[in-house]
Amino acid sequence: MDRHADAARLRLDPHPSRTTVLDGAWWPHSTDAATELPALVKALSDLRGEITHVLLNPAEWDLPHPPRAAAGRSVARLGWYTSQPAGLVTVMSDFGRDRFDLLVVPPGASQGSADAALTAAADGGDERRAPELLAGIERAG
């Protein structure tokens, strides 16, 4: 995995497909969107092309909810929707007009639980959805 993805604590399915339940997972360090999202956008831009939009559930992030996340020369628009499923971010890229869904591992997760969730969400053969994966995550001690 790319060093930006490691810094962003991001794991993606190495074989992207429109038929998988999840396309990967992201484990932010906090719920501060202004701090966390630029690193995610940068890592994803390196791997999947320019990121144009990120859709999030506002209830899961601290205020304020910024309208954009800048990463280098790229700027992604952020959409804050209460209809966005809990524990999920939807990302759209300019490259091929791609859309993918990432599980968001809670910042306070234990290392073991986070690793298991990151691995499962990035496994195209794993058909569990975000609520099921999130239910198995333990908090750090």
C-alpha positions, 0 to 999 in steps of 0.5 A: 500500500502507498505511504499516503494510504498508510498515513491515512490508515486506509485499506482498499480492495486491490481489485475494485469492483462495482459488485462488492459490498464495501470497497475498503475502510478508513480508520481516522485518528479523530472525528475532526473532519477538517483535520482528517479528511485532507489526508484521506483525499490525498491518499485516495487521489494517489490511488484512484484519481482526483477525488471530487466529492465525499459524502458523510453523515454529520452526526458522526463528525465534530462541528464545524462541518467544512464544505471542502477538503483540500489535498495538495492541488485537489479540492474535494467537495464534502456533502453532509447528509443525515441520510448517509448510512452510519459508519460509511463514507461515499467517495467519488472520483473523476477517474472514470466517474468512479464511486466507492464506499468505505467503512469508517472505523471509529477512532477509539477502536482497539488496534486488533478490532480496527485491523480486522475491520479494515481487512474485512472491508477491503476483502471483495469476497466478504459480504458483511455490511458496515453495521455488521462490521461496526458491531464487532469493533471493540474500544481501545482499553 
